[in-house]
Amino acid sequence: MVKEKKALWVVFRPEKPESSAAMLEKFLVSYEAFRDMPGLYSKVWWSDPEKGEWGAMYIFDSQEDLMAYLHSDRWQKKIPEKYGYKPEVVAVLDLGPILYKEAVMEGEGSWLSEREGES
């Protein structure tokens, strides 16, 4: 087990389901804020178009970092105000080994470069 890190699994269940493209756009505008957030090791966005749900799996450096996020103004106020509903915490999880098969060293070829190309 990776004892230092903790995972947070979150789901958004909007009353009016949106397309995956619309849900992704909402995620993309927050990229820089999460990229620069202290204590956040990794964040993966996901969507389930059949259910009209979307969410994220966060990996925090510690339990303290995870709890600080859940008690933050961003989680408590800004996210619900932005989306019109509060995300649901599905689980706080212990982690096993973390494997990344490739490291993204540049934006080229990633969703970030696609986003930058839209500007």
N, C-alpha and C positions, 0 to 999 in steps of 0.2 A: 504494500500500500504506500501511496505517496502521502505521508502523514502531514506535511506542511500545507499542502494545497487542498482546497475544498471546491466542489462544483455546485452550481446553482442551476436548476432546470426550471425554466419559466415558459408559460404559455399565455398568449393573447387570444381571447375568444370574443371577437367583435360580434355585436348583435346583427350587424349587416355585413356578411362575409365579403371580402374584397379579393381581387385577383392576386396571384402571386407577385405579379409585376408591381402592383400598387403597394403590397405589403413590403416588398424589397425596397422600394423607393423610400418608405418610411424608415427602414433600417439604415439605408445608406447615408441619409442626412446626419445621422448620429455617429458616423464612423470616427471622425477626428476626436470627439469627446471621449469615446471609449478607448481609442488608441492611446490617449494621453492620461487615462485614469490611473492613479496610483493604486497598487495592489491587485490590479486585474492582469492576469497572466495571458488569458485567451478568451475569445468569445466567438461562438459559432452561431450563425443565424440559420433558422430552418422554417419551412412552411409545409403545410398539409392542405393543398388546394381543395381536396375532396371534403374536408371538414371545415374549411374556411378559417383555419387556425394558423398561427405563426408564433414564433418565440425564439428563445436563445438558450444555449448552454454556456454558462460562464465558468471559467476556472479562475479562482482567486488564489493569491499567494498564501493566504491563511484564513482560518475561521474568523479572525478579527476583521480582516479586510472585507470578507463577505458580509458580516453583520453590520459593518460600518456602511456598506452600500445599501443594505435593506433599511437602515435608519436614516439614510441621507435625504436631503431635500429633493434630489433628482428622482429617487424611487418613490418617495411619499407623495410628492406634488407634481413635479415637472412631467413625468411620464404619463400619469393619469390625465393631466390637463392636455397634453399634446395629442393623445390618442382618443380621449373621451371615455376611457374605461381603464381600470387598473389591471395590470397583468397578474396572473395567478402563479404563486410559487408552487410548483409541483413537488419538488424535492430539493433537499440539501444533501449532497452525496460525498462519501469518501471516494478517493480515486485510486485506481491501480496505476501501473506504469503508463506514461504518456508517450505515444509514438507519433512523430511527424516524419513522414516519408520524404517530404521535400520542404525546404525552407524558402519562402518567398523573400528574395533579397531586393527585388525591384518591383515597381507597380506593373511593369509590362506583362501582359498576359493574365493579369488578375482582374477581379471585379473592380478594383480601385482604378486601374488604368481605363477600363471601359467607362466608368463614371467620369473620370477626368476628361475623356474624349467627348462627352456630351456637352461640356461647357462652351 
